[in-house]
């Protein structure tokens, strides 16, 4: 479904999205393609990503650029960003969306598990920002949007490494905003509540738990991946030109 708002400055803008092949990321990829942006997205899962690329190419006459990348490999990440820049020019919008929200018990976490978890959920946010910042500075500005989560705000008990990473993203967002702001680069975070993607339904959603959660929201509707598109379009566009170092909570009013 096409987003009702149109942002003229996103038409033709170079946009880079991590984890853009499924879930929230796929909705973001489609949302920015619909705005006329030149979208490149990174994802480790080739099958769903290629299917998304092909579907959007048929629907819009111009396919986004899909680059397979394991974000844990920083050199591969830098190379992928260089490939996107060669195709579309320097990105003026970066969305750090990729994440892995596996549940884990405190007693079961090893050093290797901890390091791997943060190498997916926190570390790439810094290195993607580091890679795109020079191009944004040369362009006179840009927007970096980091996906955090309300999970650490509600004391979620079942994924402490993940919630630590998501809390760290807020600190990283504020630090980068302070450093990059003089160059016209805005850095904000989006904190979704419980967005019911296909992965969530397969692994963790029960009808009873979902009903209880939605009943605590002010807006008592199930949140979908598409509900994250509007906030990101706004933060990416000049409509939010003086908004930086902020965390936008999008949770239907749960908090």
Protein Blocks (a to p, Z undefined) as FASTA:
>chain_A
ZZfbdcfklgopacddehilgcjllmmmmmmmmnopacddddfblmlmmmmmmmmmmmno
pacddddddfklmmlmmmmmmmmmmmnopafbdcdfbccfbdcdfklpcfklmmmmmmmm
mmmmmmmmmmmmmmmmmnopacddddddfklmnopaklmklmmmmmmmmmmmmmmmmmmm
mnopacddddddddddfklmmmmpcfklmmmmmmmpmblcdddfklmmmmmmmmmpmklm
mgghiacddehhmZZ
